[in-house]
Amino acid sequence: MATLKKQSKDVGYKSPLLAHLLSLLLAAGDVTGKEVDRKPNFVLMMVDDLGIGDVGCYGNDTVRTPNIDRLASEGVKLTQHIAAAPLCTPSRTAFMTGRYALRSGMGSTGHVQVLLFLGGSGGLPPSETTFAKRLQQQGYTTSLVGKWHLGVNCEHRGDHCHHPNQHGFSYFYGLPFTLFNNCVPGEGSDVLVDLQHALQNLTMLLVVGLFTLVCVRVCGLLEVSLWLLVALWFLTILATAVWYIPFELMPTWNCIIMRNQEVIEQPMTVETLPQRLLGEAQNFIKRNVDRPFLLFFSLAHIHTPLFKTPAFAGKSRHGRYGDNLEEVDWIIGKMTETVDSLGLANNTLMYFTSDHGGHLEDADSVIGQKGGWNSIYKGGKAMGGWEGGIRVPGIFRWPGRLAAGKVVDEPTSLMDLYPTLKYLAKDTQPDRQLDGYNLMPLLEGKVERSEHQFMFHYCGIYLNAVRWHPPGSDSVFKVHFFTPNFSPPGAGGCYDTKVCLCHGEHVTHHNPPLLYDLFHDPSESHPLTPDTEPRYAEILEQTAKAAERHQNTLTNKPHSQMTWDKILWRPWLQPCCGTFPFCGCKEETTHMS
């Protein structure tokens, strides 16, 4: 290049026009070099609790989702994209790390299957590696805007051992917990409702007992020890505190917004949350136009409580849930518009998905349906390995790199994002064992078969089902070793708790296992038998061997982060703006991030 520049200077003395042409050629060469050398940007957009049947390009013709549909028409649509769990905390753990959640200690052993309090000590272990951390090491500016729900503190308030900033995200704005019903007055509670009721009843019983004994003593009907009254009074105060402080003050403890490690709003104003999250996501992209970036935009939609944004209220054909869906689509459109208007489209991989399937049981007599539609697929959120809870939208758009309108029917996973991002960021450093695979050969059409010959479906920490896509076959067989008990059986779901449990009397074990061919029976309606499937014995044998090989890789598992001692609220771990317990602040709306 230096020789060519010298030659152009020499020629310039003799021919100014030729020198000018050579200069233009050199400039073009420099620009091309920069474009080739620059790593791609990533905009990952994940909706909370979205059903695969909620989106137009996946078959919905009654909800308007033109912006999501446009992403699919301009990119690649995956039809068998699978979450590693049917609940948010384990699913998001697997998505972030490229590994099944139990490898990180984030799988449930019992009743509690997600993190319940920001003041608990459980969360994504500091020793874990996320795709954000890997890309940060490759020079990327990284951001998480929106929902985290993978923990905050370990031993004291402010250690932030589980915080997004400690897991590779240079910038965080959003909900360290999640959006849940307690955040809006009148919407009820999502957290340990049975325990809350038990504590309330115990408190009322103690109050009545104390009042009765005081009356008996004052009226002289019986001799009642003063020490008994003092002890009963103390127990009443203690029971009231144990019930009231953690549960009745839940909006203050859990419904907060953080910017990096600072609590900036407590409790949060839910009504303006969608606009603020969108603004932060757009501003991050605008700030980083000139350098490679990773944005994970983790929407608060479409988890309950549903938003009541005036611009969308009453506009859909499906009540408030439909209104929220169309607001999601509008948000995705604004994100696409931002990328395109800044001239970043050809160097930006955009991805759209959901953390798991829609919540079938979530409905009431006033609002109607609050949860998603999972199309033809059986089950939904928190229903183990049934397709409706784990099959999610998966759309990749990258103009100039990925063919427009391509459809991939092969099994893929949310865990595939980790190795895919590593590959595209040119990260070749050794890594721990991954359960996902680089998707680019499949997305670009260089291969036709997914590397996921086997996939494993978990209900808590328990292996619930195995998927097998045999070489040379279109069939995708799925074997269920056990299934959560629905109430009523086979229909609506787990009405009592709204979350199916994965152990003991809450499940039904199958011997022989239930077997389906998802290629011919995607709704899992007709179990195969030795009479209807010639390969019946082989399928059970192959999946059993695969399950054994997989479980042999699960040695040296870390301590569970989902035990009661890590889940329950501890005052000294509670994030707070102001002086604890008098936490309270409002975000300055004039702040420009």
C-alpha positions as CSV (number, residue, x, y, z in Angstrom):
1,M,0.0,0.0,0.0
2,A,2.9,2.4,0.8
3,T,4.5,1.7,-2.5
4,L,1.2,2.4,-4.3
5,K,0.8,5.7,-2.5
6,K,4.4,6.7,-3.5
7,Q,3.6,5.8,-7.1
8,S,0.4,7.8,-7.1
9,K,2.4,10.8,-5.8
10,D,5.0,10.4,-8.5
11,V,2.3,10.1,-11.2
12,G,0.6,13.2,-9.8
13,Y,3.3,15.4,-11.0
14,K,2.7,14.2,-14.6
15,S,-1.1,13.6,-14.5
16,P,-3.3,15.2,-11.9
17,L,-6.4,13.3,-13.2
18,L,-4.7,9.9,-12.9
19,A,-3.4,10.8,-9.4
20,H,-7.0,11.8,-8.3
21,L,-8.4,8.5,-9.6
22,L,-5.7,6.5,-7.7
23,S,-6.4,8.5,-4.6
24,L,-10.1,7.6,-4.8
25,L,-9.2,4.0,-5.3
26,L,-7.0,4.0,-2.3
27,A,-9.7,5.6,-0.2
28,A,-12.2,3.0,-1.2
29,G,-9.7,0.3,-0.4
30,D,-9.3,1.8,3.1
31,V,-13.0,2.0,3.7
32,T,-13.6,-1.5,2.5
33,G,-10.9,-2.7,4.8
34,K,-12.5,-1.1,7.8
35,E,-15.9,-2.6,6.8
36,V,-14.4,-6.0,6.5
37,D,-12.5,-5.7,9.8
38,R,-15.4,-4.4,11.8
39,K,-17.3,-7.0,13.8
40,P,-21.0,-7.2,13.5
41,N,-23.5,-5.6,16.0
42,F,-26.1,-7.7,17.8
43,V,-29.6,-6.6,18.8
44,L,-31.3,-9.4,20.7
45,M,-35.0,-8.9,21.5
46,M,-36.8,-11.2,23.9
47,V,-40.4,-11.0,24.9
48,D,-41.6,-12.4,28.3
49,D,-44.2,-15.2,28.1
50,L,-45.1,-14.7,24.4
51,G,-46.8,-17.7,22.8
52,I,-45.6,-18.9,19.4
53,G,-49.2,-18.7,18.1
54,D,-49.4,-15.0,19.1
55,V,-47.5,-13.8,16.0
56,G,-48.7,-13.4,12.5
57,C,-45.8,-15.0,10.7
58,Y,-46.4,-18.1,12.9
59,G,-50.0,-18.4,11.9
60,N,-52.0,-15.8,13.8
61,D,-54.4,-14.0,11.5
62,T,-56.4,-12.0,14.2
63,V,-53.6,-10.0,15.9
64,R,-51.7,-7.4,13.9
65,T,-47.9,-8.0,14.1
66,P,-46.6,-6.4,10.8
67,N,-43.2,-5.4,12.2
68,I,-42.4,-8.8,13.6
69,D,-43.6,-10.4,10.3
70,R,-41.4,-8.0,8.4
71,L,-38.3,-9.3,10.3
72,A,-39.3,-12.8,9.3
73,S,-39.9,-11.8,5.6
74,E,-36.5,-10.1,5.5
75,G,-34.6,-12.8,7.4
76,V,-34.8,-16.4,8.6
77,K,-37.7,-17.9,10.5
78,L,-37.1,-20.9,12.8
79,T,-40.1,-23.1,13.3
80,Q,-38.7,-25.5,15.8
81,H,-36.9,-23.1,18.1
82,I,-36.8,-24.5,21.7
83,A,-36.4,-22.9,25.1
84,A,-34.3,-24.9,27.6
85,A,-37.1,-24.5,30.3
86,P,-40.7,-23.5,30.4
87,L,-40.1,-20.8,33.0
88,C,-38.1,-17.6,32.9
89,T,-35.3,-17.9,35.4
90,P,-34.0,-21.3,34.2
91,S,-34.7,-20.5,30.5
92,R,-32.9,-17.1,30.7
93,T,-30.0,-18.8,32.5
94,A,-29.6,-21.3,29.6
95,F,-30.0,-18.5,27.0
96,M,-27.3,-16.4,28.6
97,T,-24.8,-19.2,29.2
98,G,-25.4,-21.6,26.3
99,R,-25.9,-24.4,28.9
100,Y,-28.8,-26.1,30.6
101,A,-29.7,-24.2,33.8
102,L,-28.9,-27.0,36.2
103,R,-25.2,-26.7,35.2
104,S,-25.3,-23.3,36.9
105,G,-27.3,-24.4,39.9
106,M,-30.4,-22.5,38.5
107,G,-32.7,-25.5,38.3
108,S,-35.5,-26.0,40.9
109,T,-35.6,-29.0,43.2
110,G,-39.1,-28.4,44.6
111,H,-41.8,-25.9,45.1
112,V,-40.0,-22.7,44.1
113,Q,-38.9,-22.7,40.5
114,V,-38.0,-19.0,39.9
115,L,-36.4,-16.3,42.0
116,L,-39.0,-14.7,44.2
117,F,-37.3,-11.8,46.0
118,L,-34.6,-9.3,45.1
119,G,-33.6,-9.6,48.7
120,G,-32.7,-13.3,48.3
121,S,-29.1,-14.5,47.9
122,G,-29.7,-16.8,44.9
123,G,-28.8,-15.9,41.3
124,L,-26.6,-16.6,38.4
125,P,-23.3,-17.6,40.0
126,P,-20.4,-15.1,39.6
127,S,-18.3,-18.0,38.2
128,E,-20.6,-18.5,35.2
129,T,-19.9,-17.1,31.8
130,T,-22.5,-15.3,29.7
131,F,-22.3,-14.4,26.0
132,A,-22.1,-10.7,27.1
133,K,-18.9,-11.5,29.1
134,R,-17.3,-13.2,26.1
135,L,-18.2,-10.4,23.8
136,Q,-17.0,-7.8,26.3
137,Q,-13.6,-9.5,26.2
138,Q,-13.7,-9.1,22.4
139,G,-14.0,-5.4,22.6
140,Y,-17.8,-5.1,22.4
141,T,-19.8,-2.5,24.3
142,T,-22.6,-4.5,25.9
143,S,-26.0,-3.5,27.3
144,L,-29.0,-5.1,28.9
145,V,-32.2,-3.0,28.8
146,G,-35.2,-4.5,30.5
147,K,-35.8,-7.7,32.6
148,W,-32.9,-9.6,34.3
149,H,-34.5,-11.9,37.0
150,L,-31.2,-13.7,37.7
151,G,-30.4,-12.2,41.1
152,V,-28.5,-9.2,42.5
153,N,-26.7,-9.6,45.8
154,C,-25.0,-12.6,47.6
155,E,-23.9,-11.6,51.1
156,H,-24.7,-8.0,51.7
157,R,-26.5,-5.1,50.1
158,G,-24.3,-3.7,47.3
159,D,-22.0,-6.6,46.6
160,H,-24.0,-7.0,43.3
161,C,-22.4,-10.5,42.7
162,H,-25.3,-11.6,40.4
163,H,-25.9,-8.2,38.8
164,P,-25.8,-7.8,35.0
165,N,-22.7,-5.5,35.4
166,Q,-20.9,-8.5,36.9
167,H,-22.0,-10.8,34.0
168,G,-20.6,-8.8,31.1
169,F,-23.1,-6.0,30.5
170,S,-21.3,-2.7,30.5
171,Y,-24.6,-0.9,30.9
172,F,-27.8,-2.0,32.6
173,Y,-31.2,-0.2,32.7
174,G,-34.3,-1.9,33.8
175,L,-35.9,-4.5,36.1
176,P,-33.4,-6.5,38.2
177,F,-36.4,-8.6,39.1
178,T,-39.4,-8.8,36.7
179,L,-42.8,-7.3,36.1
180,F,-45.4,-9.2,38.2
181,N,-48.9,-8.6,39.6
182,N,-47.8,-7.2,42.9
183,C,-46.4,-4.2,41.0
184,V,-49.9,-2.9,40.3
185,P,-52.5,-2.3,43.0
186,G,-55.6,-4.6,42.6
187,E,-53.8,-7.2,40.4
188,G,-53.3,-9.7,43.2
189,S,-50.1,-11.5,44.1
190,D,-47.8,-14.0,42.3
191,V,-45.5,-14.9,45.1
192,L,-46.1,-17.8,47.5
193,V,-49.8,-17.1,47.7
194,D,-50.5,-20.3,49.7
195,L,-47.8,-19.3,52.3
196,Q,-49.2,-15.7,52.4
197,H,-52.6,-17.1,53.2
198,A,-51.3,-19.4,55.9
199,L,-49.4,-16.5,57.6
200,Q,-52.4,-14.3,57.4
201,N,-54.6,-17.0,58.9
202,L,-52.1,-17.6,61.6
203,T,-51.9,-13.9,62.4
204,M,-55.7,-13.6,62.6
205,L,-55.9,-16.7,64.8
206,L,-53.3,-15.2,67.2
207,V,-55.0,-11.9,67.3
208,V,-58.4,-13.5,68.1
209,G,-56.7,-15.7,70.7
210,L,-54.9,-12.8,72.3
211,F,-58.1,-10.6,72.4
212,T,-60.1,-13.5,73.9
213,L,-57.6,-14.2,76.7
214,V,-57.4,-10.5,77.5
215,C,-61.2,-10.3,77.8
216,V,-61.2,-13.5,79.9
217,R,-58.6,-12.0,82.3
218,V,-60.2,-8.6,82.5
219,C,-63.7,-10.1,83.2
220,G,-62.2,-12.4,85.8
221,L,-63.7,-15.5,84.2
222,L,-60.4,-17.4,84.5
223,E,-56.9,-16.9,85.8
224,V,-54.8,-16.1,82.8
225,S,-51.0,-15.8,83.4
226,L,-49.6,-12.4,82.5
227,W,-46.6,-14.1,81.0
228,L,-48.9,-16.1,78.7
229,L,-50.4,-12.9,77.4
230,V,-47.0,-11.3,76.9
231,A,-45.8,-14.4,75.0
232,L,-48.9,-14.5,72.9
233,W,-48.6,-10.8,72.2
234,F,-45.0,-11.3,71.1
235,L,-45.9,-14.2,68.8
236,T,-48.7,-12.1,67.3
237,I,-46.3,-9.2,66.6
238,L,-43.8,-11.7,65.1
239,A,-46.3,-13.4,62.9
240,T,-47.6,-10.0,61.7
241,A,-44.1,-8.9,60.8
242,V,-43.2,-12.2,59.0
243,W,-46.3,-11.8,56.9
244,Y,-46.7,-8.1,56.4
245,I,-43.1,-6.9,55.9
246,P,-42.0,-9.2,53.1
247,F,-45.3,-9.7,51.3
248,E,-47.4,-6.6,51.8
249,L,-44.4,-4.4,51.0
250,M,-43.6,-6.5,47.9
251,P,-44.0,-3.6,45.5
252,T,-41.3,-1.7,47.4
253,W,-38.9,-4.6,47.6
254,N,-39.3,-6.1,44.1
255,C,-40.8,-3.5,41.7
256,I,-37.8,-1.3,41.2
257,I,-35.7,0.1,38.3
258,M,-31.9,0.2,38.4
259,R,-29.4,2.1,36.2
260,N,-26.3,0.0,36.5
261,Q,-25.9,-0.6,40.2
262,E,-28.0,2.3,41.4
263,V,-31.7,2.0,42.3
264,I,-33.3,5.0,40.5
265,E,-37.0,4.2,41.1
266,Q,-38.6,2.4,44.0
267,P,-41.4,1.4,43.6
268,M,-41.5,1.8,39.9
269,T,-44.2,3.6,37.9
270,V,-45.5,0.8,35.7
271,E,-47.5,3.0,33.3
272,T,-44.5,4.6,31.7
273,L,-42.2,1.6,31.7
274,P,-42.6,0.6,28.1
275,Q,-41.7,4.0,26.7
276,R,-38.7,4.3,29.1
277,L,-37.3,0.8,28.2
278,L,-37.7,1.5,24.4
279,G,-36.0,4.9,24.8
280,E,-33.0,3.4,26.6
281,A,-32.6,0.7,24.0
282,Q,-32.7,3.2,21.2
283,N,-30.3,5.6,22.9
284,F,-27.8,2.8,23.5
285,I,-27.7,2.0,19.8
286,K,-27.4,5.7,18.9
287,R,-24.5,6.1,21.3
288,N,-22.6,3.2,19.8
289,V,-23.0,3.7,16.1
290,D,-19.2,3.8,15.6
291,R,-18.2,0.7,17.5
292,P,-19.3,-2.9,17.7
293,F,-22.1,-3.4,20.3
294,L,-24.4,-6.1,21.8
295,L,-27.8,-5.0,23.0
296,F,-30.0,-7.4,24.8
297,F,-33.5,-5.8,24.9
298,S,-35.5,-7.9,27.3
299,L,-39.0,-6.6,27.2
300,A,-41.3,-6.4,30.2
301,H,-44.2,-7.4,28.0
302,I,-46.2,-9.7,27.9
303,H,-46.0,-10.9,31.4
304,T,-48.8,-9.9,33.7
305,P,-49.9,-7.4,34.8
306,L,-50.8,-6.3,31.3
307,F,-50.1,-2.7,30.3
308,K,-52.8,-0.2,29.7
309,T,-51.0,2.2,27.3
310,P,-53.6,4.6,26.0
311,A,-52.4,4.5,22.4
312,F,-53.1,0.8,22.2
313,A,-56.0,0.3,24.6
314,G,-59.0,-1.2,23.0
315,K,-57.4,-1.4,19.5
316,S,-57.0,-5.1,19.1
317,R,-59.6,-7.9,18.7
318,H,-58.3,-9.8,21.8
319,G,-58.9,-7.4,24.7
320,R,-56.0,-6.2,26.8
321,Y,-53.8,-9.1,25.9
322,G,-54.2,-8.4,22.2
323,D,-53.5,-4.7,22.9
324,N,-50.3,-5.6,24.6
325,L,-49.3,-7.8,21.7
326,E,-49.8,-5.0,19.2
327,E,-47.7,-2.7,21.4
328,V,-44.9,-5.3,21.4
329,D,-45.0,-5.3,17.6
330,W,-44.9,-1.5,17.6
331,I,-41.8,-1.6,19.9
332,I,-40.1,-4.1,17.6
333,G,-40.8,-1.8,14.7
334,K,-39.2,1.2,16.4
335,M,-36.1,-0.9,17.2
336,T,-35.9,-2.0,13.5
337,E,-36.4,1.6,12.4
338,T,-33.6,2.8,14.7
339,V,-31.1,0.2,13.3
340,D,-32.1,1.0,9.7
341,S,-32.1,4.8,10.0
342,L,-28.6,4.8,11.4
343,G,-27.3,2.8,8.4
344,L,-26.5,-0.2,10.6
345,A,-28.8,-2.9,9.0
346,N,-26.1,-4.6,6.9
347,N,-23.8,-5.0,9.8
348,T,-26.3,-5.9,12.5
349,L,-27.8,-9.3,13.4
350,M,-31.3,-8.7,14.8
351,Y,-32.9,-11.6,16.7
352,F,-36.5,-11.9,18.0
353,T,-37.7,-14.6,20.4
354,S,-39.6,-15.3,23.7
355,D,-38.2,-16.8,26.9
356,H,-40.8,-19.6,26.8
357,G,-44.4,-20.3,25.8
358,G,-47.6,-18.4,26.7
359,H,-49.3,-18.8,30.1
360,L,-52.5,-20.7,29.4
361,E,-54.0,-20.4,32.9
362,D,-53.6,-16.7,33.4
363,A,-57.1,-15.2,33.0
364,D,-59.9,-13.6,35.1
365,S,-63.5,-12.6,34.7
366,V,-62.8,-8.9,34.3
367,I,-59.9,-8.8,31.8
368,G,-60.4,-12.3,30.2
369,Q,-57.4,-14.0,28.8
370,K,-54.1,-12.6,30.1
371,G,-51.7,-15.3,28.8
372,G,-50.6,-16.3,25.4
373,W,-51.7,-18.7,22.7
374,N,-49.4,-21.5,21.8
375,S,-51.1,-22.5,18.5
376,I,-51.5,-26.2,18.0
377,Y,-49.0,-27.1,20.6
378,K,-50.0,-28.8,23.9
379,G,-49.3,-27.1,27.2
380,G,-47.7,-23.8,28.0
381,K,-45.6,-21.9,30.6
382,A,-44.5,-24.1,33.5
383,M,-45.9,-27.3,32.1
384,G,-42.7,-29.3,31.7
385,G,-41.6,-30.5,28.3
386,W,-44.8,-30.2,26.4
387,E,-44.2,-28.2,23.2
388,G,-46.5,-25.3,24.0
389,G,-44.3,-24.2,26.9
390,I,-40.9,-24.5,25.1
391,R,-41.5,-23.9,21.4
392,V,-41.0,-20.2,20.8
393,P,-40.6,-17.8,17.9
394,G,-37.1,-17.5,16.5
395,I,-36.3,-14.9,13.8
396,F,-32.9,-13.7,12.6
397,R,-32.5,-10.7,10.2
398,W,-29.2,-9.7,8.7
399,P,-29.6,-8.1,5.2
400,G,-26.8,-9.1,2.9
401,R,-25.8,-12.0,5.0
402,L,-28.9,-14.0,5.6
403,A,-31.4,-14.8,2.7
404,A,-34.7,-13.1,3.0
405,G,-37.7,-15.3,3.6
406,K,-35.8,-18.4,4.5
407,V,-37.6,-20.9,6.8
408,V,-35.7,-23.5,8.9
409,D,-37.7,-26.4,10.3
410,E,-34.7,-28.1,12.1
411,P,-34.5,-28.3,15.9
412,T,-32.7,-25.3,17.3
413,S,-32.3,-23.9,20.8
414,L,-32.2,-20.5,22.6
415,M,-28.9,-21.9,23.9
416,D,-27.5,-21.7,20.4
417,L,-27.2,-17.9,20.7
418,Y,-24.1,-18.2,22.9
419,P,-21.9,-20.1,20.5
420,T,-23.3,-18.2,17.5
421,L,-22.4,-14.8,19.0
422,K,-19.0,-16.2,19.9
423,Y,-18.4,-17.4,16.4
424,L,-19.4,-14.1,14.8
425,A,-17.3,-12.1,17.3
426,K,-14.3,-14.2,16.3
427,D,-13.9,-15.5,19.8
428,T,-11.8,-18.7,19.5
429,Q,-10.7,-19.0,23.1
430,P,-11.4,-22.2,25.0
431,D,-14.7,-22.5,26.8
432,R,-16.5,-24.8,29.2
433,Q,-18.9,-27.5,28.0
434,L,-21.7,-25.9,26.0
435,D,-25.1,-27.4,25.1
436,G,-25.8,-25.0,22.2
437,Y,-24.4,-25.0,18.7
438,N,-23.3,-22.3,16.2
439,L,-26.4,-21.5,14.1
440,M,-24.7,-19.7,11.2
441,P,-24.2,-22.7,8.9
442,L,-27.9,-23.5,9.3
443,L,-29.1,-19.9,8.9
444,E,-26.9,-19.3,5.8
445,G,-28.0,-22.6,4.2
446,K,-24.5,-24.1,4.2
447,V,-25.9,-27.2,6.0
448,E,-29.4,-28.7,6.0
449,R,-29.3,-30.6,9.3
450,S,-29.2,-29.2,12.8
451,E,-26.4,-30.4,15.1
452,H,-29.1,-31.0,17.7
453,Q,-29.6,-34.7,17.1
454,F,-30.8,-35.0,20.8
455,M,-32.3,-32.3,23.0
456,F,-33.1,-32.6,26.6
457,H,-36.2,-31.1,28.3
458,Y,-36.2,-30.3,32.0
459,C,-38.9,-29.7,34.5
460,G,-36.9,-28.2,37.4
461,I,-33.8,-30.3,37.8
462,Y,-35.6,-33.4,36.6
463,L,-35.1,-34.7,33.0
464,N,-38.6,-34.7,31.7
465,A,-38.3,-35.6,28.1
466,V,-35.8,-36.2,25.3
467,R,-36.1,-35.2,21.6
468,W,-34.4,-37.2,18.9
469,H,-34.0,-36.2,15.3
470,P,-32.5,-39.3,13.7
471,P,-30.0,-38.9,10.8
472,G,-31.6,-39.3,7.4
473,S,-35.1,-38.9,8.7
474,D,-37.6,-36.1,8.8
475,S,-39.1,-37.4,12.0
476,V,-38.5,-35.7,15.4
477,F,-39.4,-38.2,18.1
478,K,-40.1,-37.0,21.7
479,V,-40.1,-39.3,24.7
480,H,-41.8,-38.1,27.9
481,F,-40.5,-39.9,31.0
482,F,-43.0,-38.1,33.2
483,T,-45.5,-35.3,32.7
484,P,-46.9,-32.6,35.2
485,N,-50.4,-33.3,36.4
486,F,-52.8,-30.9,34.8
487,S,-56.1,-30.0,36.5
488,P,-58.4,-30.8,34.9
489,P,-56.3,-33.7,33.4
490,G,-55.1,-33.0,29.9
491,A,-56.8,-29.6,29.6
492,G,-56.3,-26.1,31.1
493,G,-53.4,-26.5,33.4
494,C,-52.3,-26.3,37.0
495,Y,-55.2,-24.0,38.2
496,D,-54.4,-24.2,41.9
497,T,-50.9,-22.7,41.7
498,K,-50.7,-21.5,38.0
499,V,-47.3,-23.2,38.0
500,C,-47.0,-26.9,37.5
501,L,-44.6,-28.6,39.9
502,C,-42.1,-31.2,38.8
503,H,-41.8,-33.7,41.6
504,G,-43.6,-36.2,43.8
505,E,-47.4,-36.3,43.6
506,H,-47.4,-33.4,41.2
507,V,-46.3,-35.5,38.2
508,T,-47.2,-38.8,36.5
509,H,-44.3,-41.1,35.5
510,H,-44.8,-43.2,32.4
511,N,-43.5,-46.7,32.0
512,P,-43.1,-47.2,29.1
513,P,-42.5,-43.5,28.3
514,L,-45.0,-41.5,26.2
515,L,-43.7,-41.3,22.6
516,Y,-44.6,-38.9,19.9
517,D,-43.4,-38.1,16.4
518,L,-43.5,-34.3,16.2
519,F,-43.1,-34.2,12.5
520,H,-46.4,-36.0,11.9
521,D,-48.1,-35.1,15.3
522,P,-46.8,-31.7,16.4
523,S,-49.7,-31.3,18.9
524,E,-48.6,-34.4,20.8
525,S,-52.1,-35.9,20.6
526,H,-51.4,-39.5,19.5
527,P,-48.9,-41.5,21.5
528,L,-47.0,-44.1,19.4
529,T,-47.1,-47.8,20.2
530,P,-45.1,-50.8,18.9
531,D,-48.0,-51.4,16.6
532,T,-48.0,-47.9,15.1
533,E,-44.2,-47.2,15.0
534,P,-41.8,-49.8,13.6
535,R,-38.9,-48.2,15.3
536,Y,-40.6,-48.0,18.7
537,A,-38.0,-50.1,20.6
538,E,-35.1,-48.5,18.9
539,I,-36.3,-45.0,19.7
540,L,-36.7,-45.8,23.4
541,E,-33.3,-47.4,23.4
542,Q,-31.5,-44.6,21.6
543,T,-33.1,-41.8,23.8
544,A,-32.3,-43.7,27.0
545,K,-28.7,-44.0,26.0
546,A,-28.6,-40.3,25.0
547,A,-30.1,-39.4,28.4
548,E,-27.5,-41.4,30.2
549,R,-24.6,-39.9,28.2
550,H,-26.0,-36.4,28.8
551,Q,-26.4,-37.0,32.6
552,N,-22.8,-38.3,32.7
553,T,-21.7,-34.8,31.7
554,L,-23.4,-33.2,34.7
555,T,-20.7,-33.9,37.2
556,N,-19.4,-31.2,39.5
557,K,-22.7,-29.3,39.5
558,P,-22.6,-26.2,41.7
559,H,-24.8,-25.7,44.8
560,S,-28.4,-25.0,44.0
561,Q,-29.3,-21.3,43.8
562,M,-33.0,-22.2,44.1
563,T,-33.2,-23.5,47.7
564,W,-35.4,-21.9,50.4
565,D,-32.4,-20.5,52.2
566,K,-31.4,-18.6,49.1
567,I,-34.8,-17.7,47.8
568,L,-36.4,-16.1,50.9
569,W,-36.2,-12.4,51.6
570,R,-33.4,-11.0,53.7
571,P,-33.5,-7.3,54.7
572,W,-29.7,-6.9,54.5
573,L,-29.7,-8.0,50.9
574,Q,-32.5,-5.7,49.7
575,P,-31.6,-3.2,47.1
576,C,-32.8,0.2,48.3
577,C,-32.6,3.9,47.4
578,G,-32.5,6.0,50.5
579,T,-32.1,4.6,54.0
580,F,-33.4,1.1,54.6
581,P,-36.3,0.4,55.3
582,F,-37.5,3.8,54.2
583,C,-36.8,3.0,50.5
584,G,-38.3,5.3,47.9
585,C,-37.4,7.4,44.9
586,K,-38.6,8.4,41.4
587,E,-36.6,8.5,38.3
588,E,-35.9,12.0,36.9
589,T,-37.7,11.9,33.6
590,T,-35.5,14.6,32.2
591,H,-32.4,12.3,32.4
592,M,-31.0,11.5,29.0
593,S,-29.0,8.3,29.0
